[in-house]
Protein backbone atom coordinates (compact mmCIF):
# COMPACT_ATOMS: atom_id res chain seq x y z
CA UNK A 1 0.00 0.00 0.00
CA UNK A 2 1.48 3.33 -1.09
CA UNK A 3 1.31 5.92 1.67
CA UNK A 4 1.15 9.65 1.08
CA UNK A 5 3.13 12.34 2.86
CA UNK A 6 0.42 13.25 5.35
CA UNK A 7 2.01 16.62 6.01
CA UNK A 8 0.30 17.74 2.79
CA UNK A 9 -3.06 17.11 4.44
CA UNK A 10 -2.28 19.81 6.99
CA UNK A 11 -2.19 22.49 4.28
CA UNK A 12 -5.16 24.80 4.37
CA UNK A 13 -7.33 25.08 1.25
CA UNK A 14 -5.39 25.70 -1.96
CA UNK A 15 -2.23 27.67 -2.49
CA UNK A 16 -3.18 31.36 -2.56
CA UNK A 17 -2.50 32.17 -6.20
CA UNK A 18 -4.32 29.18 -7.74
CA UNK A 19 -7.34 30.14 -5.62
CA UNK A 20 -7.20 33.66 -7.02
CA UNK A 21 -6.96 32.16 -10.51
CA UNK A 22 -9.98 29.97 -9.88
CA UNK A 23 -12.17 32.88 -8.79
CA UNK A 24 -10.99 35.07 -11.66
CA UNK A 25 -11.62 32.33 -14.24
CA UNK A 26 -15.13 31.78 -12.90
CA UNK A 27 -15.84 35.50 -13.22
CA UNK A 28 -14.46 35.66 -16.78
CA UNK A 29 -16.52 32.65 -17.86
CA UNK A 30 -19.65 34.24 -16.44
CA UNK A 31 -18.81 37.68 -17.86
CA UNK A 32 -17.06 37.17 -21.22
CA UNK A 33 -17.76 40.77 -22.25
CA UNK A 34 -15.88 42.27 -19.28
CA UNK A 35 -12.26 43.38 -19.51
CA UNK A 36 -10.49 42.11 -16.40
CA UNK A 37 -7.30 43.91 -15.35
CA UNK A 38 -4.98 41.64 -13.41
CA UNK A 39 -2.83 43.26 -10.73
CA UNK A 40 -2.71 40.36 -8.30
CA UNK A 41 -0.08 37.75 -9.03
CA UNK A 42 3.34 39.37 -9.29
CA UNK A 43 4.05 38.35 -12.87
CA UNK A 44 5.87 40.82 -15.10
CA UNK A 45 4.32 42.22 -18.27
CA UNK A 46 7.19 44.01 -20.03
CA UNK A 47 9.20 41.93 -22.53
CA UNK A 48 12.80 40.86 -22.08
CA UNK A 49 15.17 43.73 -22.87
CA UNK A 50 17.10 43.73 -26.18
CA UNK A 51 20.48 42.78 -24.67
CA UNK A 52 18.94 39.75 -23.01
CA UNK A 53 17.09 38.68 -26.17
CA UNK A 54 20.28 39.03 -28.22
CA UNK A 55 22.23 36.86 -25.76
CA UNK A 56 19.40 34.34 -25.70
CA UNK A 57 19.54 34.01 -29.48
CA UNK A 58 23.30 33.66 -29.36
CA UNK A 59 22.98 30.91 -26.78
CA UNK A 60 20.44 29.02 -28.86
CA UNK A 61 22.59 29.42 -31.98
CA UNK A 62 25.55 27.96 -30.09
CA UNK A 63 23.41 24.94 -29.21
CA UNK A 64 22.83 24.39 -32.95
CA UNK A 65 26.51 23.93 -33.78
CA UNK A 66 28.63 20.92 -32.95
CA UNK A 67 31.67 22.94 -31.93
CA UNK A 68 29.73 25.10 -29.45
CA UNK A 69 26.97 22.72 -28.34
CA UNK A 70 26.51 22.38 -24.56
CA UNK A 71 25.18 19.28 -22.81
CA UNK A 72 24.88 19.00 -19.05
CA UNK A 73 26.33 22.07 -17.42
CA UNK A 74 27.65 22.48 -13.87
CA UNK A 75 24.83 22.06 -11.34
CA UNK A 76 26.06 25.18 -9.51
CA UNK A 77 25.87 27.34 -12.63
CA UNK A 78 28.34 28.27 -15.36
CA UNK A 79 31.42 30.11 -14.12
CA UNK A 80 30.78 33.08 -16.44
CA UNK A 81 27.44 33.80 -14.75
CA UNK A 82 28.54 33.09 -11.19
CA UNK A 83 31.53 35.40 -11.65
CA UNK A 84 29.34 38.14 -13.14
CA UNK A 85 26.92 37.90 -10.22
CA UNK A 86 29.71 37.97 -7.65
CA UNK A 87 31.36 41.00 -9.24
CA UNK A 88 28.32 43.12 -10.08
CA UNK A 89 25.92 42.28 -7.26
CA UNK A 90 28.46 42.03 -4.45
CA UNK A 91 32.14 42.80 -4.99
CA UNK A 92 31.59 46.09 -6.85
CA UNK A 93 29.44 47.15 -3.88
CA UNK A 94 32.12 46.33 -1.34
CA UNK A 95 30.66 42.98 -0.29
CA UNK A 96 33.10 40.07 -0.11
CA UNK A 97 31.20 37.25 -1.86
CA UNK A 98 33.05 34.92 -4.22
CA UNK A 99 31.70 33.10 -7.28
CA UNK A 100 32.22 29.81 -5.45
CA UNK A 101 29.62 30.88 -2.86
CA UNK A 102 26.96 31.44 -5.54
CA UNK A 103 24.54 28.81 -6.81
CA UNK A 104 22.45 29.45 -9.93
CA UNK A 105 18.97 27.91 -9.92
CA UNK A 106 15.64 28.02 -11.72
CA UNK A 107 13.93 30.27 -9.20
CA UNK A 108 13.97 31.70 -5.69
CA UNK A 109 10.57 30.14 -5.04
CA UNK A 110 12.17 26.72 -5.57
CA UNK A 111 15.23 27.48 -3.47
CA UNK A 112 13.43 29.03 -0.49
CA UNK A 113 11.35 25.86 -0.32
CA UNK A 114 14.07 23.33 -1.13
CA UNK A 115 16.59 24.80 1.31
CA UNK A 116 14.79 23.15 4.21
CA UNK A 117 15.83 19.72 2.93
CA UNK A 118 19.33 20.17 4.30
CA UNK A 119 18.10 21.09 7.79
CA UNK A 120 16.69 18.66 10.35
CA UNK A 121 12.99 18.20 11.05
CA UNK A 122 13.43 19.33 14.66
CA UNK A 123 14.36 22.87 13.65
CA UNK A 124 12.02 25.63 14.83
CA UNK A 125 11.13 27.99 11.98
CA UNK A 126 10.31 31.69 12.47
CA UNK A 127 8.20 33.36 9.79
CA UNK A 128 6.89 36.89 9.44
CA UNK A 129 3.14 37.39 9.22
CA UNK A 130 2.07 38.43 6.61
CA UNK A 131 4.64 37.07 4.16
CA UNK A 132 5.13 35.12 0.94
CA UNK A 133 3.10 31.89 1.46
CA UNK A 134 5.83 29.54 0.21
CA UNK A 135 7.80 29.85 3.46
CA UNK A 136 4.97 28.55 5.64
CA UNK A 137 3.59 25.98 3.20
CA UNK A 138 6.95 24.35 2.54
CA UNK A 139 7.63 24.26 6.29
CA UNK A 140 4.41 22.31 6.66
CA UNK A 141 5.26 20.01 3.74
CA UNK A 142 8.66 19.25 5.25
CA UNK A 143 7.08 17.93 8.45
CA UNK A 144 8.28 20.63 10.82
CA UNK A 145 4.82 21.66 12.05
CA UNK A 146 1.69 20.41 13.69
CA UNK A 147 -1.82 21.13 12.48
CA UNK A 148 -3.30 24.50 11.63
CA UNK A 149 -5.21 26.15 14.47
CA UNK A 150 -8.40 28.18 14.21
CA UNK A 151 -6.38 31.41 14.20
CA UNK A 152 -4.64 30.35 10.98
CA UNK A 153 -1.31 29.55 12.65
CA UNK A 154 0.38 26.16 12.46
CA UNK A 155 1.65 24.54 15.63
CA UNK A 156 5.41 24.51 15.60
CA UNK A 157 5.98 27.72 13.62
CA UNK A 158 7.11 30.86 15.42
CA UNK A 159 5.02 33.65 13.90
CA UNK A 160 6.26 37.22 13.98
CA UNK A 161 3.41 39.67 13.31
CA UNK A 162 4.25 42.59 11.02
CA UNK A 163 1.66 45.29 11.53
CA UNK A 164 1.09 48.96 10.97
CA UNK A 165 1.99 49.49 14.62
CA UNK A 166 5.53 48.11 14.24
CA UNK A 167 6.07 49.47 10.74
CA UNK A 168 5.79 45.95 9.31
CA UNK A 169 9.17 45.08 10.85
CA UNK A 170 8.85 42.11 13.25
CA UNK A 171 10.02 42.15 16.83
CA UNK A 172 12.74 39.71 17.86
CA UNK A 173 10.98 36.52 19.02
CA UNK A 174 10.97 35.64 22.70
CA UNK A 175 11.80 32.02 21.91
CA UNK A 176 14.86 30.97 19.92
CA UNK A 177 14.20 29.85 16.33
CA UNK A 178 16.73 27.80 14.40
CA UNK A 179 15.80 29.12 10.95
CA UNK A 180 14.44 32.63 10.37
CA UNK A 181 12.76 33.72 7.13
CA UNK A 182 13.13 37.43 6.37
CA UNK A 183 12.07 39.13 3.12
CA UNK A 184 13.08 42.72 2.30
CA UNK A 185 11.97 44.63 0.34
CA UNK A 186 8.97 42.82 1.67
CA UNK A 187 6.41 40.82 -0.21
CA UNK A 188 3.54 41.64 0.32
CA UNK A 189 3.80 44.91 2.28
CA UNK A 190 6.43 46.61 0.09
CA UNK A 191 8.28 47.88 3.16
CA UNK A 192 12.06 47.79 3.74
CA UNK A 193 14.36 47.14 6.67
CA UNK A 194 17.12 49.55 7.65
CA UNK A 195 20.69 48.49 8.41
CA UNK A 196 19.96 49.05 12.09
CA UNK A 197 16.99 46.67 11.98
CA UNK A 198 18.92 43.99 10.10
CA UNK A 199 21.85 44.33 12.52
CA UNK A 200 19.50 43.33 15.35
CA UNK A 201 18.60 40.17 13.46
CA UNK A 202 22.17 39.29 12.60
CA UNK A 203 23.26 39.76 16.22
CA UNK A 204 20.29 37.69 17.38
CA UNK A 205 21.16 34.89 14.94
CA UNK A 206 24.81 34.88 16.04
CA UNK A 207 23.80 34.70 19.70
CA UNK A 208 21.32 31.86 19.11
CA UNK A 209 23.28 29.97 16.43
CA UNK A 210 20.32 30.53 14.10
CA UNK A 211 20.39 30.88 10.32
CA UNK A 212 18.59 33.70 8.50
CA UNK A 213 17.01 32.76 5.18
CA UNK A 214 17.02 36.19 3.54
CA UNK A 215 14.85 36.67 0.47
CA UNK A 216 16.15 39.71 -1.42
CA UNK A 217 14.26 39.06 -4.66
CA UNK A 218 13.19 42.72 -4.91
CA UNK A 219 16.44 44.45 -3.93
CA UNK A 220 16.77 46.08 -7.37
CA UNK A 221 13.62 48.11 -6.66
CA UNK A 222 15.16 49.96 -3.70
CA UNK A 223 15.22 53.69 -4.47
CA UNK A 224 16.07 55.29 -1.12
CA UNK A 225 19.65 55.81 0.01
CA UNK A 226 20.89 53.90 3.03
CA UNK A 227 18.59 50.90 2.62
CA UNK A 228 20.64 47.67 2.40
CA UNK A 229 20.36 45.72 -0.84
CA UNK A 230 21.99 42.67 0.71
CA UNK A 231 22.05 41.26 4.22
CA UNK A 232 25.80 40.85 3.73
CA UNK A 233 26.12 44.60 4.09
CA UNK A 234 25.65 43.88 7.80
CA UNK A 235 28.74 42.93 9.79
CA UNK A 236 28.67 39.27 10.78
CA UNK A 237 25.93 38.27 8.34
CA UNK A 238 28.14 35.87 6.40
CA UNK A 239 28.30 33.71 9.53
CA UNK A 240 24.51 33.38 9.83
CA UNK A 241 22.70 34.13 6.56
CA UNK A 242 21.75 32.60 3.22
CA UNK A 243 20.59 35.11 0.59
CA UNK A 244 18.19 34.46 -2.27
CA UNK A 245 17.98 36.66 -5.35
CA UNK A 246 16.07 36.35 -8.60
CA UNK A 247 16.20 37.48 -12.22
CA UNK A 248 12.41 37.04 -12.42
CA UNK A 249 11.21 40.48 -11.35
CA UNK A 250 14.52 42.25 -11.83
CA UNK A 251 14.97 41.32 -15.48
CA UNK A 252 11.64 39.79 -16.52
CA UNK A 253 12.70 36.13 -16.24
CA UNK A 254 9.42 34.83 -14.78
CA UNK A 255 8.94 32.74 -17.91
CA UNK A 256 12.59 31.81 -18.44
CA UNK A 257 13.57 31.00 -14.82
CA UNK A 258 16.87 31.97 -13.27
CA UNK A 259 17.85 32.86 -9.71
CA UNK A 260 20.73 32.95 -7.27
CA UNK A 261 21.31 31.48 -3.82
CA UNK A 262 24.34 32.70 -1.89
CA UNK A 263 25.81 30.51 0.87
CA UNK A 264 29.01 31.91 2.41
CA UNK A 265 31.93 29.60 3.12
CA UNK A 266 31.88 30.33 6.84
CA UNK A 267 28.19 29.52 7.39
CA UNK A 268 27.75 26.38 9.50
CA UNK A 269 24.94 24.34 11.02
CA UNK A 270 25.20 21.64 13.67
CA UNK A 271 24.45 17.95 14.15
CA UNK A 272 22.82 16.54 17.30
CA UNK A 273 26.24 16.17 18.92
CA UNK A 274 27.02 19.85 18.42
CA UNK A 275 29.56 19.33 15.65
CA UNK A 276 29.54 22.04 12.97
CA UNK A 277 29.10 21.33 9.25
CA UNK A 278 29.46 23.53 6.18
CA UNK A 279 26.02 24.57 4.91
CA UNK A 280 27.50 25.33 1.50
CA UNK A 281 28.80 21.78 1.22
CA UNK A 282 25.41 20.33 2.14
CA UNK A 283 23.58 22.52 -0.40
CA UNK A 284 26.11 21.65 -3.07
CA UNK A 285 25.49 17.96 -2.37
CA UNK A 286 21.74 18.48 -2.61
CA UNK A 287 21.97 20.40 -5.88
CA UNK A 288 24.42 17.96 -7.42
CA UNK A 289 22.06 15.09 -6.59
CA UNK A 290 18.68 16.60 -7.43
CA UNK A 291 19.32 19.38 -9.94
CA UNK A 292 20.91 19.40 -13.39
CA UNK A 293 21.34 23.14 -13.63
CA UNK A 294 19.73 26.00 -15.53
CA UNK A 295 19.89 25.77 -19.32
CA UNK A 296 22.87 27.36 -21.05
CA UNK A 297 20.89 29.90 -23.16
CA UNK A 298 19.08 31.12 -20.02
CA UNK A 299 22.35 31.59 -18.14
CA UNK A 300 23.89 33.39 -21.12
CA UNK A 301 20.85 35.68 -21.20
CA UNK A 302 21.09 36.30 -17.45
CA UNK A 303 24.75 37.26 -17.79
CA UNK A 304 23.75 39.87 -20.38
CA UNK A 305 21.91 41.82 -17.67
CA UNK A 306 25.36 42.74 -16.30
CA UNK A 307 26.64 44.29 -19.54
CA UNK A 308 26.63 48.08 -19.61
CA UNK A 309 23.75 48.16 -22.07
CA UNK A 310 21.93 45.40 -20.20
CA UNK A 311 22.17 47.28 -16.90
CA UNK A 312 20.74 50.40 -18.51
CA UNK A 313 17.86 48.53 -20.17
CA UNK A 314 16.94 46.59 -17.02
CA UNK A 315 17.03 49.79 -14.95
CA UNK A 316 14.55 51.40 -17.36
CA UNK A 317 12.10 48.52 -16.94
CA UNK A 318 12.40 48.65 -13.15
CA UNK A 319 11.77 52.41 -13.28
CA UNK A 320 8.66 51.74 -15.38
CA UNK A 321 7.19 49.43 -12.74
CA UNK A 322 8.13 51.80 -9.93
CA UNK A 323 6.36 54.63 -11.74
CA UNK A 324 3.29 52.39 -11.88
CA UNK A 325 3.57 51.90 -8.12
CA UNK A 326 3.92 55.65 -7.57
CA UNK A 327 0.75 56.29 -9.57
CA UNK A 328 -1.12 53.61 -7.65
CA UNK A 329 -0.04 55.03 -4.30
CA UNK A 330 -1.13 58.53 -5.29
CA UNK A 331 -4.47 57.43 -6.70
CA UNK A 332 -5.42 55.17 -3.80
CA UNK A 333 -4.32 57.75 -1.22
CA UNK A 334 -6.36 60.42 -3.00
CA UNK A 335 -9.57 58.42 -2.59
CA UNK A 336 -8.99 57.79 1.10
CA UNK A 337 -7.15 54.52 1.40
CA UNK A 338 -4.27 54.04 3.83
CA UNK A 339 -1.38 52.90 1.63
CA UNK A 340 2.04 51.36 2.32
CA UNK A 341 4.89 50.19 0.10
CA UNK A 342 5.32 51.09 -3.54
CA UNK A 343 8.45 53.20 -2.97
CA UNK A 344 11.20 50.59 -2.70
CA UNK A 345 9.16 47.67 -4.00
CA UNK A 346 6.71 46.89 -6.81
CA UNK A 347 3.87 46.16 -4.38
CA UNK A 348 1.32 48.52 -2.85
CA UNK A 349 -0.23 47.36 0.43
CA UNK A 350 -3.66 48.87 1.04
CA UNK A 351 -5.82 48.88 4.15
CA UNK A 352 -9.44 48.06 3.30
CA UNK A 353 -12.18 50.51 4.23
CA UNK A 354 -14.96 49.96 6.75
CA UNK A 355 -13.26 46.89 8.23
CA UNK A 356 -13.98 44.87 5.09
CA UNK A 357 -12.31 41.46 5.06
CA UNK A 358 -9.55 40.86 2.54
CA UNK A 359 -11.54 38.31 0.50
CA UNK A 360 -14.71 40.45 0.60
CA UNK A 361 -12.68 43.34 -0.80
CA UNK A 362 -11.20 41.00 -3.42
CA UNK A 363 -14.68 39.99 -4.57
CA UNK A 364 -15.91 43.59 -4.57
CA UNK A 365 -12.99 44.86 -6.64
CA UNK A 366 -13.29 41.93 -9.05
CA UNK A 367 -17.08 42.05 -9.46
CA UNK A 368 -17.59 45.81 -9.51
CA UNK A 369 -14.31 47.17 -10.92
CA UNK A 370 -13.20 44.02 -12.78
CA UNK A 371 -9.73 44.42 -11.25
CA UNK A 372 -7.73 41.62 -9.64
CA UNK A 373 -5.54 42.12 -6.58
CA UNK A 374 -4.41 39.81 -3.78
CA UNK A 375 -6.23 39.48 -0.44
CA UNK A 376 -3.90 40.22 2.43
CA UNK A 377 -5.14 37.34 4.56
CA UNK A 378 -3.70 34.97 1.95
CA UNK A 379 -0.25 36.02 3.20
CA UNK A 380 -1.07 35.20 6.83
CA UNK A 381 -3.60 36.09 9.54
CA UNK A 382 -1.98 39.47 10.23
CA UNK A 383 -2.70 40.39 6.60
CA UNK A 384 -6.44 40.35 7.23
CA UNK A 385 -7.99 43.70 6.39
CA UNK A 386 -5.30 44.50 3.81
CA UNK A 387 -4.96 44.07 0.07
CA UNK A 388 -1.95 43.91 -2.27
CA UNK A 389 -1.79 45.47 -5.70
CA UNK A 390 1.09 44.60 -8.03
CA UNK A 391 2.78 47.26 -10.16
CA UNK A 392 3.75 44.62 -12.74
CA UNK A 393 1.21 45.81 -15.29
CA UNK A 394 0.98 47.83 -18.47
CA UNK A 395 0.74 51.56 -17.77
CA UNK A 396 -2.62 52.01 -19.48
CA UNK A 397 -4.07 49.17 -17.41
CA UNK A 398 -2.79 50.73 -14.20
CA UNK A 399 -4.44 54.03 -15.04
CA UNK A 400 -7.69 52.37 -16.04
CA UNK A 401 -7.73 50.15 -12.95
CA UNK A 402 -7.21 53.09 -10.59
CA UNK A 403 -10.02 54.99 -12.32
CA UNK A 404 -12.34 52.03 -11.91
CA UNK A 405 -11.50 51.67 -8.21
CA UNK A 406 -12.23 55.37 -7.70
CA UNK A 407 -15.78 54.66 -8.88
CA UNK A 408 -16.41 51.79 -6.45
CA UNK A 409 -19.50 52.33 -4.35
C-alpha positions in Angstrom: 0.0 0.0 0.0 1.5 3.3 -1.1 1.3 5.9 1.7 1.1 9.6 1.1 3.1 12.3 2.9 0.4 13.3 5.3 2.0 16.6 6.0 0.3 17.7 2.8 -3.1 17.1 4.4 -2.3 19.8 7.0 -2.2 22.5 4.3 -5.2 24.8 4.4 -7.3 25.1 1.3 -5.4 25.7 -2.0 -2.2 27.7 -2.5 -3.2 31.4 -2.6 -2.5 32.2 -6.2 -4.3 29.2 -7.7 -7.3 30.1 -5.6 -7.2 33.7 -7.0 -7.0 32.2 -10.5 -10.0 30.0 -9.9 -12.2 32.9 -8.8 -11.0 35.1 -11.7 -11.6 32.3 -14.2 -15.1 31.8 -12.9 -15.8 35.5 -13.2 -14.5 35.7 -16.8 -16.5 32.6 -17.9 -19.7 34.2 -16.4 -18.8 37.7 -17.9 -17.1 37.2 -21.2 -17.8 40.8 -22.2 -15.9 42.3 -19.3 -12.3 43.4 -19.5 -10.5 42.1 -16.4 -7.3 43.9 -15.3 -5.0 41.6 -13.4 -2.8 43.3 -10.7 -2.7 40.4 -8.3 -0.1 37.7 -9.0 3.3 39.4 -9.3 4.1 38.4 -12.9 5.9 40.8 -15.1 4.3 42.2 -18.3 7.2 44.0 -20.0 9.2 41.9 -22.5 12.8 40.9 -22.1 15.2 43.7 -22.9 17.1 43.7 -26.2 20.5 42.8 -24.7 18.9 39.7 -23.0 17.1 38.7 -26.2 20.3 39.0 -28.2 22.2 36.9 -25.8 19.4 34.3 -25.7 19.5 34.0 -29.5 23.3 33.7 -29.4 23.0 30.9 -26.8 20.4 29.0 -28.9 22.6 29.4 -32.0 25.6 28.0 -30.1 23.4 24.9 -29.2 22.8 24.4 -33.0 26.5 23.9 -33.8 28.6 20.9 -33.0 31.7 22.9 -31.9 29.7 25.1 -29.4 27.0 22.7 -28.3 26.5 22.4 -24.6 25.2 19.3 -22.8 24.9 19.0 -19.0 26.3 22.1 -17.4 27.6 22.5 -13.9 24.8 22.1 -11.3 26.1 25.2 -9.5 25.9 27.3 -12.6 28.3 28.3 -15.4 31.4 30.1 -14.1 30.8 33.1 -16.4 27.4 33.8 -14.7 28.5 33.1 -11.2 31.5 35.4 -11.6 29.3 38.1 -13.1 26.9 37.9 -10.2 29.7 38.0 -7.7 31.4 41.0 -9.2 28.3 43.1 -10.1 25.9 42.3 -7.3 28.5 42.0 -4.5 32.1 42.8 -5.0 31.6 46.1 -6.8 29.4 47.2 -3.9 32.1 46.3 -1.3 30.7 43.0 -0.3 33.1 40.1 -0.1 31.2 37.2 -1.9 33.1 34.9 -4.2 31.7 33.1 -7.3 32.2 29.8 -5.4 29.6 30.9 -2.9 27.0 31.4 -5.5 24.5 28.8 -6.8 22.4 29.4 -9.9 19.0 27.9 -9.9 15.6 28.0 -11.7 13.9 30.3 -9.2 14.0 31.7 -5.7 10.6 30.1 -5.0 12.2 26.7 -5.6 15.2 27.5 -3.5 13.4 29.0 -0.5 11.3 25.9 -0.3 14.1 23.3 -1.1 16.6 24.8 1.3 14.8 23.1 4.2 15.8 19.7 2.9 19.3 20.2 4.3 18.1 21.1 7.8 16.7 18.7 10.4 13.0 18.2 11.1 13.4 19.3 14.7 14.4 22.9 13.7 12.0 25.6 14.8 11.1 28.0 12.0 10.3 31.7 12.5 8.2 33.4 9.8 6.9 36.9 9.4 3.1 37.4 9.2 2.1 38.4 6.6 4.6 37.1 4.2 5.1 35.1 0.9 3.1 31.9 1.5 5.8 29.5 0.2 7.8 29.9 3.5 5.0 28.6 5.6 3.6 26.0 3.2 6.9 24.3 2.5 7.6 24.3 6.3 4.4 22.3 6.7 5.3 20.0 3.7 8.7 19.3 5.3 7.1 17.9 8.5 8.3 20.6 10.8 4.8 21.7 12.1 1.7 20.4 13.7 -1.8 21.1 12.5 -3.3 24.5 11.6 -5.2 26.1 14.5 -8.4 28.2 14.2 -6.4 31.4 14.2 -4.6 30.4 11.0 -1.3 29.5 12.7 0.4 26.2 12.5 1.6 24.5 15.6 5.4 24.5 15.6 6.0 27.7 13.6 7.1 30.9 15.4 5.0 33.6 13.9 6.3 37.2 14.0 3.4 39.7 13.3 4.3 42.6 11.0 1.7 45.3 11.5 1.1 49.0 11.0 2.0 49.5 14.6 5.5 48.1 14.2 6.1 49.5 10.7 5.8 45.9 9.3 9.2 45.1 10.9 8.8 42.1 13.3 10.0 42.2 16.8 12.7 39.7 17.9 11.0 36.5 19.0 11.0 35.6 22.7 11.8 32.0 21.9 14.9 31.0 19.9 14.2 29.9 16.3 16.7 27.8 14.4 15.8 29.1 11.0 14.4 32.6 10.4 12.8 33.7 7.1 13.1 37.4 6.4 12.1 39.1 3.1 13.1 42.7 2.3 12.0 44.6 0.3 9.0 42.8 1.7 6.4 40.8 -0.2 3.5 41.6 0.3 3.8 44.9 2.3 6.4 46.6 0.1 8.3 47.9 3.2 12.1 47.8 3.7 14.4 47.1 6.7 17.1 49.5 7.7 20.7 48.5 8.4 20.0 49.1 12.1 17.0 46.7 12.0 18.9 44.0 10.1 21.9 44.3 12.5 19.5 43.3 15.3 18.6 40.2 13.5 22.2 39.3 12.6 23.3 39.8 16.2 20.3 37.7 17.4 21.2 34.9 14.9 24.8 34.9 16.0 23.8 34.7 19.7 21.3 31.9 19.1 23.3 30.0 16.4 20.3 30.5 14.1 20.4 30.9 10.3 18.6 33.7 8.5 17.0 32.8 5.2 17.0 36.2 3.5 14.8 36.7 0.5 16.2 39.7 -1.4 14.3 39.1 -4.7 13.2 42.7 -4.9 16.4 44.5 -3.9 16.8 46.1 -7.4 13.6 48.1 -6.7 15.2 50.0 -3.7 15.2 53.7 -4.5 16.1 55.3 -1.1 19.6 55.8 0.0 20.9 53.9 3.0 18.6 50.9 2.6 20.6 47.7 2.4 20.4 45.7 -0.8 22.0 42.7 0.7 22.0 41.3 4.2 25.8 40.8 3.7 26.1 44.6 4.1 25.7 43.9 7.8 28.7 42.9 9.8 28.7 39.3 10.8 25.9 38.3 8.3 28.1 35.9 6.4 28.3 33.7 9.5 24.5 33.4 9.8 22.7 34.1 6.6 21.7 32.6 3.2 20.6 35.1 0.6 18.2 34.5 -2.3 18.0 36.7 -5.4 16.1 36.4 -8.6 16.2 37.5 -12.2 12.4 37.0 -12.4 11.2 40.5 -11.3 14.5 42.3 -11.8 15.0 41.3 -15.5 11.6 39.8 -16.5 12.7 36.1 -16.2 9.4 34.8 -14.8 8.9 32.7 -17.9 12.6 31.8 -18.4 13.6 31.0 -14.8 16.9 32.0 -13.3 17.9 32.9 -9.7 20.7 33.0 -7.3 21.3 31.5 -3.8 24.3 32.7 -1.9 25.8 30.5 0.9 29.0 31.9 2.4 31.9 29.6 3.1 31.9 30.3 6.8 28.2 29.5 7.4 27.7 26.4 9.5 24.9 24.3 11.0 25.2 21.6 13.7 24.5 18.0 14.2 22.8 16.5 17.3 26.2 16.2 18.9 27.0 19.8 18.4 29.6 19.3 15.6 29.5 22.0 13.0 29.1 21.3 9.3 29.5 23.5 6.2 26.0 24.6 4.9 27.5 25.3 1.5 28.8 21.8 1.2 25.4 20.3 2.1 23.6 22.5 -0.4 26.1 21.7 -3.1 25.5 18.0 -2.4 21.7 18.5 -2.6 22.0 20.4 -5.9 24.4 18.0 -7.4 22.1 15.1 -6.6 18.7 16.6 -7.4 19.3 19.4 -9.9 20.9 19.4 -13.4 21.3 23.1 -13.6 19.7 26.0 -15.5 19.9 25.8 -19.3 22.9 27.4 -21.0 20.9 29.9 -23.2 19.1 31.1 -20.0 22.3 31.6 -18.1 23.9 33.4 -21.1 20.9 35.7 -21.2 21.1 36.3 -17.4 24.8 37.3 -17.8 23.7 39.9 -20.4 21.9 41.8 -17.7 25.4 42.7 -16.3 26.6 44.3 -19.5 26.6 48.1 -19.6 23.7 48.2 -22.1 21.9 45.4 -20.2 22.2 47.3 -16.9 20.7 50.4 -18.5 17.9 48.5 -20.2 16.9 46.6 -17.0 17.0 49.8 -15.0 14.6 51.4 -17.4 12.1 48.5 -16.9 12.4 48.6 -13.1 11.8 52.4 -13.3 8.7 51.7 -15.4 7.2 49.4 -12.7 8.1 51.8 -9.9 6.4 54.6 -11.7 3.3 52.4 -11.9 3.6 51.9 -8.1 3.9 55.6 -7.6 0.7 56.3 -9.6 -1.1 53.6 -7.7 0.0 55.0 -4.3 -1.1 58.5 -5.3 -4.5 57.4 -6.7 -5.4 55.2 -3.8 -4.3 57.8 -1.2 -6.4 60.4 -3.0 -9.6 58.4 -2.6 -9.0 57.8 1.1 -7.1 54.5 1.4 -4.3 54.0 3.8 -1.4 52.9 1.6 2.0 51.4 2.3 4.9 50.2 0.1 5.3 51.1 -3.5 8.5 53.2 -3.0 11.2 50.6 -2.7 9.2 47.7 -4.0 6.7 46.9 -6.8 3.9 46.2 -4.4 1.3 48.5 -2.9 -0.2 47.4 0.4 -3.7 48.9 1.0 -5.8 48.9 4.1 -9.4 48.1 3.3 -12.2 50.5 4.2 -15.0 50.0 6.7 -13.3 46.9 8.2 -14.0 44.9 5.1 -12.3 41.5 5.1 -9.6 40.9 2.5 -11.5 38.3 0.5 -14.7 40.5 0.6 -12.7 43.3 -0.8 -11.2 41.0 -3.4 -14.7 40.0 -4.6 -15.9 43.6 -4.6 -13.0 44.9 -6.6 -13.3 41.9 -9.1 -17.1 42.0 -9.5 -17.6 45.8 -9.5 -14.3 47.2 -10.9 -13.2 44.0 -12.8 -9.7 44.4 -11.3 -7.7 41.6 -9.6 -5.5 42.1 -6.6 -4.4 39.8 -3.8 -6.2 39.5 -0.4 -3.9 40.2 2.4 -5.1 37.3 4.6 -3.7 35.0 2.0 -0.2 36.0 3.2 -1.1 35.2 6.8 -3.6 36.1 9.5 -2.0 39.5 10.2 -2.7 40.4 6.6 -6.4 40.4 7.2 -8.0 43.7 6.4 -5.3 44.5 3.8 -5.0 44.1 0.1 -2.0 43.9 -2.3 -1.8 45.5 -5.7 1.1 44.6 -8.0 2.8 47.3 -10.2 3.8 44.6 -12.7 1.2 45.8 -15.3 1.0 47.8 -18.5 0.7 51.6 -17.8 -2.6 52.0 -19.5 -4.1 49.2 -17.4 -2.8 50.7 -14.2 -4.4 54.0 -15.0 -7.7 52.4 -16.0 -7.7 50.2 -12.9 -7.2 53.1 -10.6 -10.0 55.0 -12.3 -12.3 52.0 -11.9 -11.5 51.7 -8.2 -12.2 55.4 -7.7 -15.8 54.7 -8.9 -16.4 51.8 -6.4 -19.5 52.3 -4.3 
